[in-house]
Amino acid sequence: MKEISVLFSGGPDSTLAALYALQKTDRVHLLTYHHKLMSHYQSTSGKKKHWNVTKELRQKYGNHRIVEYEDQVWSLLKKIYRQNIIYYFLKYKTFCIPWICGACKLAMHIQTIKYNLEHNIGTTYDGAHKESSDLFPAQSLGYIKVVKKLYEAYEMKYENPVYDIDGTDVETEKFGLSSCKNTKNEHVFFSTQHSCFTGLLIHLHSKLYYRFVRTNKTIDNLSAEILNEKIQELKTLLPRTTK
């Protein structure tokens, strides 16, 4: 298999996805994105939290097999979120689900597709996991199916190899990594990845509003529906396809 890119936050899910990628190919690109709504992006020592995991991966698998890449998605996130916001608010009766976290993740996917095209990468791994699928749109199967089709338009594969795996922090230890140990027991302020205060508000919004009030449309279906609409209206922000 050719080189693989991984949407990499430093958490146990994306770390396990990176470990799986390292079993499939000789070179893995760890793509880490950030924006202004993310808090506690750095540790108390001033180092970015995901660096500890990256350092351990380099020590175990070699510097030549790990490519680090960081970029901000703030400007793109704002364009995605703000475009036709009144229309989406009136149609879906919410400004939160799924277009804060959803807009953020779509911005990351757009940047990843561009990166893949520039580096001739045909496969991207993501650490999306089922445990948050009913609360966060980018983790839902409906959203994921639409994203797969987006990557396919560029003749790329988008895969979620850890989606159904319980205890991803424990699984990373089986590969000899210690940096993610017990991270699944952490809350709000995570030791190996950034925290997003806005994401916590959306978590509450999901629990208190969508899961109990908007029962006529699940988050899964809603996420897929809005994502399809957004992709169609954002074609000017997407790289050109050969199809």
Protein Blocks (a to p, Z undefined) as FASTA:
>chain_A
ZZdddddehiaklmmmmmmmmmmpmbdcddddddfkbghkbcfkopafklmmmmmmmmmn
opklpccddddfklmmmmmmmnoklmmmmmnopakbcclmmmmmmmmmmmmmmmmmmnop
abdcdfbdfklmmmmmklpmklmmmmmmmmmmnopacddfklmpghkllmmmmnopaklg
oklmpghiackbccdfklmmmmmmmmmmmmmmmmmbcfklmmmmmmmmmmmmmmmmpccd
fZZ
